[in-house]
Amino acid sequence: MPAGSLVAGSGSASTSHAERQADVFIADGLIVGMATAPADFQADRVLDAGGLHVAPGLVDLSARLREPGNEYKATLASELSAALAGGVTSLVCPPDTDPVLDEPGLVEMLKFRARQVQQAHVYPLGALTLGLKGTTLSAMRQLTEAGCIGFGQAEVPIVDTHVLWQALQYASTYGYTVWLRAQDPYLSRDGVAASGALASRLGLPGIPAAAEIIALQTILELVRITGARVHLQHLSTAGGIALVRAAKHEGLPVSCDVTINHLHLIDADIAYFDAQYRLEPPLRTQRDRDAIHAGLLDGTINAICSDHTPLDDEQKLRPFGEATPGASGLELLLSLTVKWAQEARVPLAQALAYVTRAPAAVLGLPIGRLEVGAPADLCVFDSQAYWTVEPGVLRSQGRNTPFKGYELPARVRATVLDGRVVFEQT
Amino acid sequence: MTRTAPGFIKSNPQLTRSGELKHLLTIEGLPRAIVMQILDTALQFVSEGEGETQGEIKKLPLLQGKSVFNLFFENSTRTRSTFEIAAKRLSADVLNVNLHASSSSKGESLLDTLRNLSAMQADLLVVRHAQSGAPYLIAQHCAPHVHVINAGDGRHAHPTQALLDMFTIRHYKPDFRGLTVAIVGDILHSRVARSDIHALTTLGVPEIRAIGPRTLLPEGLEQLGVTVFHEIEAGLRGVDVIIMLRLQHERMSGALLPSAQEYFKSYGLTPERLALAAPDAIVMHPGPINRGVEIESSVADGVQSVILKQVTFGIAVRMAVMAMVAGARPG
């Protein structure tokens, strides 16, 4: 048996649909056996997972690493170590770095830096247009060769619908997936909170639900005429989710995700202008959150992501409207997914699929599952261990979280990446 | 979140644990007793004499030795002046910090500015800021002995204006519980309207009307306990109090409104329209007024207008608020 073999033993393994007691046998960075060891298997190491869950390593569809350009906010090393502490072994990073990821050299450098620190697999999204400016298409073929998994605009919508149409045509020519966050730039201009009674009461300029719905209608019509594969990021409105549900019934090649923040929080949580709740898209109403829950359960929503956005303290110590949107989330993705599963009475294996198998399917990668032949990326956690979110316990340099003070279930005990134990805590 | 963690209740930050007024940040959630206490305290500052001295404001040593800093991140000569006069009548030392021109344009953060000012030993900060909620941030991060008074934040609140409006209304109409009050104009962008609505609701006014085109009315306004009218004639019928709002010049022509002329034609207060209200109705305006846009000159200067009275009462009300948050009570 080759060196580096490992057994994650006696845990409750999250396989495709159910939990079952099984040892996971690993060698050469791959899962080589489930429950029964392959012939002549000899373990170098046994990871005792007794009483714990053994899940595939989490796949996060949206995590900002702040490299290149924003190293003062966070570094690749700090954020990838935060990922492993959160059980995240694969993540997609948006292209809104500084400079933006619109040149193959930048993508190669990012991939190289990520490999160097040997922590979590990084799948960059390239900029769909140069500088995210929405006018000139980026060199998508070269960017794909450099390692981009798809193309997007991060939080910068393409204003010119003609350019968006052509971008989808071009991407669809080569089968690339385009990642878009649906938000009309005019209807969201100056807005800092969801339009509605709460924003009116607090005197915060609003972003109406129509901003998401109208942009979605445009995108879906362009998908219809181009056949481009589009992943819709961070849906936040009941109306938007209904549109995607109909689009999927129609057979359009779309997928979508929601963030852990929108899974749990609503606009009323802003309370007295707490800037930790300043997010993009803005937190919406109870009704919208209910629609997110329903959309997950009926399969309209494919995945849950962290939308990890590490910021320094100063960016949140501002009046609500001047604070930078975003929340740190890599270390909360697992716990908030498990919390949702408990509250919504969703079986754990099904809930975990939203952060493992389903996002992997969006990426078209053979990751996020526990089966023989799959990469040995594992998240071993204790679903019964509760921990309190305090900024000091986060490994991310972004201590910005709206969940400060929450007591959450599920503590990661070990993270395995390519068959190596890369994170452990008792 | 449906269930928040224990000990994570977000309490009203302007009251102490024992329910006393520590800061004045908004009218919303303020107990009726505190609102009445402010109005009653203000009444003690207004001279009750006859003729010439009637309505004059007394000078008292209640804030002697205390420092009041006027932190105006947004220009406002009028509001700043009335706070300055109020503080001086209470014998406080006053420092006007014009932050609009200095620090913010140099990129200094709000909290850095606050730290620098804290080093200068302020007791009371009067804050005006273009961002809704900015005074909350300041109240959260200033030294424990410092009190914060919101002198207008974004579209959110202008609590002292609302209190002086209530003081003025009570002066002419002692019983709030029988009144119909109409607020006319740009409610969307108005912190005065929001604070007035909360104050009127708190004081038990049974009918509050908002009058304006839909572009100037915020979404969900009805949830604040307001009846919405789009025609001023219908909205003014039988009302006891008319509060006209200022329309900012930059909003007179664009996507919100076609023109100042059309606005005046639809919502300007003319003698004919005023005649639809109760015969003894009073006309108010937070100022400065745009004659011929919100209001016709003959109405602004007419017998039913109490606009200048508002300015005078504003000083007494601001004195009362400063004295109350600082814990100084008149004898």
Contacts between the chains, C-beta under 8 A, distances in Angstrom:
chain1	res1	chain2	res2	distance
A	195	B	219	5.3
A	196	B	219	5.8
A	196	B	220	5.5
A	197	B	219	7.1
A	197	B	220	3.2
A	197	B	223	4.5
A	197	B	224	7.9
A	198	B	220	7.9
A	199	B	218	7.9
A	199	B	219	7.6
A	200	B	218	3.7
A	200	B	219	5.6
A	200	B	220	4.9
A	200	B	221	6.4
A	200	B	223	8.0
A	200	B	224	7.6
A	201	B	28	7.3
A	201	B	194	7.3
A	201	B	220	7.7
A	201	B	223	8.0
A	201	B	224	6.8
A	202	B	132	5.9
A	202	B	133	6.8
A	202	B	156	5.8
A	203	B	132	4.1
A	203	B	153	7.5
A	203	B	154	5.2
A	203	B	155	3.3
A	203	B	156	3.2
A	203	B	157	6.9
A	203	B	191	6.0
A	203	B	194	6.0
A	204	B	132	5.4
A	204	B	133	7.6
A	204	B	154	7.7
A	204	B	155	7.6
A	204	B	156	7.6
A	205	B	155	7.6
A	206	B	219	6.7
A	208	B	219	7.8
A	264	B	1	5.3
A	265	B	1	6.0
A	266	B	1	7.9
A	269	B	1	6.4
A	271	B	10	4.1
A	272	B	10	6.4
A	272	B	12	7.9
A	272	B	13	5.7
A	272	B	133	7.3
A	272	B	136	5.2
A	273	B	132	7.0
A	273	B	133	3.0
A	273	B	136	4.9
A	273	B	137	7.1
A	274	B	10	7.8
A	275	B	137	7.8
A	314	B	109	6.2
A	317	B	109	7.1
A	317	B	110	7.8
A	317	B	111	5.2
A	317	B	137	7.2
A	317	B	141	7.6
A	318	B	109	6.8
A	318	B	110	6.3
A	318	B	111	8.0
A	318	B	137	7.2
A	319	B	110	6.7
A	319	B	129	6.6
A	319	B	131	3.5
A	319	B	132	7.3
A	319	B	133	5.4
A	319	B	134	4.0
A	319	B	137	5.7
A	319	B	153	8.0
A	319	B	154	7.9
A	320	B	131	7.0
A	320	B	132	6.7
A	320	B	133	4.7
A	321	B	131	4.8
A	321	B	132	6.4
A	321	B	133	7.5
A	321	B	154	7.1
A	322	B	110	8.0
A	322	B	131	5.7
A	343	B	2	7.4
A	343	B	3	8.0
A	388	B	5	7.4
A	405	B	4	7.9
A	405	B	5	4.9
A	405	B	7	7.2
A	405	B	8	4.8
A	406	B	1	7.5
A	406	B	4	7.3
A	406	B	5	4.7
A	406	B	8	7.5
A	407	B	5	5.1
A	407	B	6	7.9
